Amino acid sequence: MNDTASPDAHHVADQLIKEILDGRYQPGDFIPKELEICRHFGLSRNVVRRHLGALVSGGIIERISGYGSRVREFSQWHILDPAVTDWITRFAGPHLEIQREILSFRLTVEPWVAMMAANSATARDLVAIEEAFEDMRHHHLDEDTTQHDHCDVSFHVAIYYATHNIVWSQLSHVLRPSIHLLVSHSNTRTLDPSHSLQSHHRLMDAIRMRQPDEAYHAAIAVLEDTARALNVDITPAPVPLHLPMTVPSTG
């Protein structure tokens, strides 16, 4: 752990997860033992156990009797746990493996979500998607990407809602921090923000025009733009047998 200790118990889990995400502790490594953490932070063993328990609940560490607490593989983390996504958003930074895992997940599900939205979106849903897009357009050249990031996330969440599937709609709340993590980093790194905006426009138009096949491919294109901006290699999403390999762009 870093040399600067804090008397605030709430910093224990934060400090440990930050050092794990920074690479100080790799998967398979043991973090400091309870008594060492107690001395470092000046806290009771019960308090430290409670905060280590939060990391255990998130799948980040595992307790091994007689040995201590070991960092688990990233694939074993409960990445959809709100506490874990919050930690990742605050501390992951340009963590390529986590970015790759989130992108891989989104690449698997969001093309299908876009197809469902193209079939199910109501007029109100379309207004929400279009308003988010217009706000993105307004802010896409801002030097400070904060507003653009917020609008970008709202755009994707609105598409989840447009499916009118209660699971996807609720999942958008859980995924929001993970989506924001990718959006915030990719928007500051992209070399062509106008191209990214065009990709989002293509996706919006496909949903608006009730073109599920086009929406599927447009969603993939948006995420491929994100991968390029982050310099993350991802496996191309498999195209369902009933869809053409590519769909001509409408604009």
N, C-alpha and C positions, 0 to 999 in steps of 0.2 A: 504494500500500500504506500501511497505518497506520504511524505513526512509530516505534512500539515494535517493535524487531527482536528475534529470538530466535536463539540460537546452535544450537538444536536443529533438525536438518534435517527432522525429522518434522513440524515446524510449517509448512513451506513450502507444501505442497499444501493443508493445512488453512486456512492464512491466505488463500490465493488463492481457494479455493472459498467461504469465508465471505464474502469481499468481493464475489464474483460473486453469491451468493445474497442478499446485502444490497442489491444494485443498484448498487454502486460501479462495476462493469463490466457493461455490458449486452450482450446478443447483438449481435455485430458490432464490439464494441470490442476494441482490442488491450490486453492486459495488459502490465505492464512487461517490458522486454527482459531477457534472461538476465543480462547483466553488471550491470544495475541491481539485480536480485534477489540476485545474488552479493554485491554490496557491502552491500546492506541487511541480509542475514542473516549475512554473514561466512563464506560457504560457497564451496567450489570449484564450478567450472562443471559438472563431472561429476555432483556431487550435485544441483545445481539441475536439470540435464537429466533426471535420474532421476525427480525429483518432478513436473516438468512432464510427463514421459512418462506418469505415472499419470493426469493430467488428460486427456491425449490418449487413453489407452486407455479412459477412461470416456466419451469422446465430448463432453467439456465444452469443450475448446479444440482448435483445429487449428493446426498449424505451417505458416506460409506463408514459403517461402524468400525471404530478403532483406527481410522485413517484420517477422516476429515471430510471436507467438501470439495468435490471435483467438478470442473467446468464440463458441461455436456456439449456434444456436437451441435452446431447451429441448427441442423435439421431436426433436432429433438426439442428445440425451444417452442413454447406455446405462443407462436407469433401472432395469433389472433386474440390473445389475452390482452385486454385494454392496458393493463399495467406494463406488459412487455412492449407493446407498440409505442407506449408513451416513452419508455426508456430508450427505445431505438430512435425515436424521433428526436429526442433531446441529446443523445450521446453517440449515436452511431457514426455521424459524419459520413465521409466517403468510404464506408465499409463495403467493399466490393462483394463479398460473399453474401451479406444480408441483402444488398441491393439486388443481386442476382436471384436470390430466393423469392423476394417479393415480386420482381418482374416475371419470373417463371410462373408464379401463381396467377398473377393478373393476366398473363398471356394465355393461360389455360381457361380462365373463366370469363374474362371481359368480352371477348368476341361473341360468346353465347349470350351474355347479358345484353349486348348491343342488338343481337338478332331478336331477342324477346322484346326489347324496347321498341324496335321497328314494328313489331306486330301489335303491341299493346298500348303504346303511348297515347294519352289523351291530349286534348288541346291544352289543358293546364300543364301537363308534363312538358309539352313542346315549348311552351312559354318559358318554363323554368330553365330548360336546356339553352334556349336562345338567349335569354337574359344573361346567363352565366357566360355564354360565348361572347356576347357583345361587350361585357365587362372585360373579358380576356383581351378582346381586340383593342379596347381603349387603353389597357395597361401593358400590352405585350412588348413595348419598346422602353418601358420604364427602367431606369438604371437600378432602382430598388425594386426587386421582383415580388415584394411582399403581397401587394394587392393582386398582382397577376396570379401568384401561387394560390391565393384564397379562391379566386374565381375559377381557376383550373380544377381544383379539387371539387368545387361546387358543381362544375360541369359534369364530372364523372359520377358524383353522387346522384345527381338528377337523373342520369341514365339508369342507374340501379333502381331508383324509385319508379321509373317509367315502365319497368317490367311488370309492376303490380303483382309481384310475388312477395309474400310477406317475409320469406327467408332472405331473399336478395336485398330487400329494402332494409331489413334489420342489419344485415351483414355490412351494408355500406357504412353504418355507424362504427362498427368494429374496424373496418378497413381504412377509415378516414385518416388516422395518423400515418399508416403505412403508405397510402397514396400521397399524402403530403410530403413524406420523407423523400420519395422519388421526384415529385414535382419540384420541390424547392431546390434540390441539387441539380436536376436536369435543366431547369429554366435559367440557372446562373451559368451553365456551361455550354448551352447550345450555341453553335456558331451561326445558326439561321433561324431566329425566332419566328420569322414570317412563314417559313416552311412548316414549322410545327403548328402554327395557327391554321394554315391551309389544311393540314391533316385533320385537325379538330373540326374544321368547317365541313370537310367531306363526310366525317362521321355524323355530324348533326344533320346534314342534308339527307343522308341515307335513312336516318330514323324518321325525319320529317316526311320523306317521300315514300315511306312504307316499303323500303327495299332491304329486307333482312340479309340477303346474300351480300350486298354491298356493305351493309353495316358491319357484318362479320369481318370482312377484309379491311375496312376502314379502321376498326378498332385495333387490328393487328398493326396497321401502319403507324398509328399513334404511339403504340408501345415500342415499335422498332425505332421510331424517332427518339424516344426516351432512352433506349439502350445505347444508341449511337452517341447521344449527348453525354451519357455517363461512362462511355467506353467500356460497357459491360457486354460480354458475349452471352447470347441466349440461344437456346435451341428453337428454331422456327416452330410455330404452332402447327399441329397437324390439321390439314383441311378436311372437313367431313366429306364423305364419299358423295353426298348429294349436292355438294357445292362445286362450282368450277374452281380451278386453281387460282385464277385471278378474275377480278371483275373490273371492267373498264371504269375509270373515274368519270363522274358526271360533271366535273367542273374544274 
